[in-house]
């Protein structure tokens, strides 16, 4: 089991964290990197199995801090979960659902999927369920989904962490502003088939970010036999009925592929990720187009997705609203590019594990770069970088961004690389193996 990681008290760098000397590539790399399962698929699959009408299984589930927090939350609510075939980064779960029980205290850590997916489940319990998490989690947007739960019949004490949820919940129709996170919508949809009236969710507000994650939710619900109507823009309807989760095998986490595939571009080498799905709802699949635009050759092969760099990085002007989790890696590449870049559409990532826009600008500039915050992203211009500490803010994607820059800039030290255990517990070992060319 991955141990819990500490979080910063606020959005300032955590100078007490250990420093990891980011390896600098001696030349073009040639490696195969096998990735563990998708966190997004894992946590949705675990939750649906816990709500199902019969036992099921989730094979090759991710073992990481976020996934462990989801498993702990579901167990606290009464689900029977038995692990097998455990490795440091994967596990097969056999899951026996039971009635959702109250009286539990849920630790959400910094996991958005836990803090937003589990409260609607808790509203099915026979008593109150308390939620809290890491200090920075208390700053993450929660108001929209908690207000929606009240509108659907639940009792919620609090508007942000810590809060308590009490059922019963009837379901019905609700209007909410999900512009801060697509997880507001997914959280309601995942449990909705168990509500007496199902649910109709209407979004009202600026565009919803990370729409591929909602598409993933809808796809997985339909695979579990749930009737979902998403034919009307910004409206999702889930009919009440049984959930048949069955047996799910988790595909590799394509977002976690970002720093490894970026390494091919930075070093002018080749990285292959096996088992890249031919069809997927994961937003990380957009890496194929993004890396091509930034100068890589991207080729699907029988061995997996192969990315080869040409010895340089091109700047990019891109809207990452739907794949904002890729922003730190694309920003790291932009800091090493031969031309200016602009990243837009990601204002909502100011409310992620840290204010990622401010953090990226600060850390790139700390190394001598030229990054400027905009209202909804970053402008980054070419400038020679030098070594120094790259603070992670206890944000896993900030840590991996520092590792990408360190490939080309000697002397970069990433603060608290262990925070990558949130979604990729063996990142440092995998990074070293990639540079050695080991599979």
Secondary structure as UniProt FT lines:
FT   TURN            15..16
FT   STRAND          19..21
FT   STRAND          30..32
FT   HELIX           39..51
FT   STRAND          56..62
FT   HELIX           65..76
FT   TURN            77..78
FT   STRAND          80..84
FT   STRAND          90..96
FT   STRAND          105..107
FT   TURN            109..110
FT   HELIX           112..122
FT   TURN            123..124
FT   STRAND          129..132
FT   HELIX           135..139
FT   HELIX           143..151
FT   TURN            152..153
FT   STRAND          155..157
FT   STRAND          163..166
FT   STRAND          172..176
FT   TURN            179..180
FT   HELIX           183..192
FT   TURN            193..194
FT   TURN            196..197
FT   STRAND          199..203
FT   HELIX           211..223
FT   TURN            224..225
FT   STRAND          228..229
FT   TURN            233..234
FT   STRAND          235..238
FT   STRAND          247..249
FT   HELIX           255..257
FT   HELIX           258..267
FT   STRAND          270..273
FT   TURN            274..275
FT   HELIX           283..286
FT   HELIX           287..293
FT   TURN            294..295
FT   STRAND          297..301
FT   TURN            302..303
FT   STRAND          304..308
FT   STRAND          317..319
FT   HELIX           321..326
FT   HELIX           327..335
FT   STRAND          341..344
FT   HELIX           347..351
FT   HELIX           356..366
FT   TURN            367..368
FT   STRAND          370..374
FT   TURN            375..376
FT   STRAND          377..381
FT   STRAND          388..390
FT   TURN            393..394
FT   HELIX           396..406
FT   TURN            407..408
FT   TURN            410..411
FT   STRAND          412..415
FT   HELIX           417..422
FT   TURN            425..426
FT   HELIX           427..436
//
